[in-house]
Amino acid sequence: MNGNTAIFWPMIGQTALIFSIYFLMARRRFGAVRAGAAKPHDYKIPTIEPTPSATVARNLINQFELPMLFYIVCILLNITAGATYLALAVAWLFVASRCFHAFVHVTSNRLMVRQRLFLLGFVCVVVLWVLFAIHIAFP
């Protein structure tokens, strides 16, 4: 497998994380209803949501912000045959940072730890875009 097709594996990993967060959100919401902390209609327009499911819902929103730039640059790297081993390593580092960020967000929710993990992921995406720019500027 070359680097150009291997770049899809971190994308699959990031997508698996999103599916996991969806599963966790459903589990926590159903648990809140079973425990009497919420009623099913509370989720119609969730303005007030129990904290355990609210943090997961917010994390799910996070998975459709910065990761979108990640998906785009990975696809562009593949299309232009610019998915080097360095880009692949940075892409996997991004996915790892998002996994740890999600774990912290839905467990302890320690803001300083989350912030550092977010920053690591942000830097990874910036690096991927710089690598892409260099690749197309100097083929």
N, C-alpha and C positions, 0 to 999 in steps of 0.2 A: 504494500500500500504506500503510495507516495504522499507527500505532504499536502498536495492539493485536494485529494479525497479525504485524507485524515483530518482536515480542518472541520469536516462535518461531525466528527465524534464529540468535540467539545460542545457543539451546537445541540447534539442529541442529549448530552449530559445536562446542559442548561434546561432543555425542554423537560427532561425527567424531573428536575428539581421543581419546575412549575407544576407538573402533574402531582408531585408529592405534596406541594403546598395546597393545591385544590383538595386533595384527599384529607389533609389535616384540617382544613377549614370546615369541610363538611362534617367531619368527625366531631370537632369542637362545637359546631352549631347544633348538631343533633344532640350532643351531650348536654348542652345548655338547655335545650327544650326538655329533655328527659329529667334534668335536675330541677326544673321549674324556674330557672334563672331567666328564661326567655320564652316567648310564645312564637309559634311558627309565623304569625303575621308580623312579628317584629322585624323579620328579615325582608319584608316586602320593599320597604325603603329604610334600610338600616341606619337610622340616625342615632339610635342608642343600641349598643350591642355589648354583651358581656365582654370584659377585658380579654379573656383567653381566646375568644374567636375574633375579636376586633384586631388584635395584634397580627393574627394570621391573615385576616382580610387586608390589612395595610401592607403586610409583606407581599401578598399576592400582587397588589398594585405596583409595588417596587419592582416586581419581576417583569413588568411591561414598560419600564422606563429606560434605564441604562442598558439593559440587555438588548433592547431593540437596535441600538448602535452597534452592539457586539455582533448580532446576527447579520446586519448589513455588511459590516467590514469583512466578516468571514466569507460571505457569499462573493463579495468583490474580490477577495484574495483568491478564491477558487476560480472564478471566471477569468481572471487575468494571470493565472498560474503563478501567483505570488505567495502561496501558502508555504513558506519555508519552515524548517524545523524550529527556528526561533519564534516565528509567528504561532506555530502550533503550541509551543511551550507557554507562551504568553496567554494564549486562548485557554489552555487548561488551568493556568494560574487564575485567570478571571473566573472560571467556573468554580474552582475551589474557594475563592474569596466569596462568591455568591452563596455557596452552600454553607460556609461558616457564618456568613452574615445572616442568612435565613435561620439557621439554628439558634444563634444568639437572640434574634428578633422574637422568635416564638417560644423561647424558654426564659432566660433571665432578663432579656430585653435591656441589657446594660448599654446605655447610649454611647459611652466612650469607646467600648469595644466595637459596637456596630459601626461607629463613625470611622474607625481605623480600617475595618474590613471593607466598608464602602469605598474609602479612599484608595485602598489597594486595587479594588476592582475598577475604579474610575481610571487610575493610572494605567492599568492593563489595556483598557479600551483606547485610551489616548495613544499608547505605544503601538497598538495594532493599526490605528489610523495613520500614524507616522510611518510605520513600516509599509503600509499600502501606498502612501504618497511617494515615498522613496522608490518603491518598486515601479510605479508608473512614470515617475520623473526620470529614472535612470534604468531603463529596461535591460 
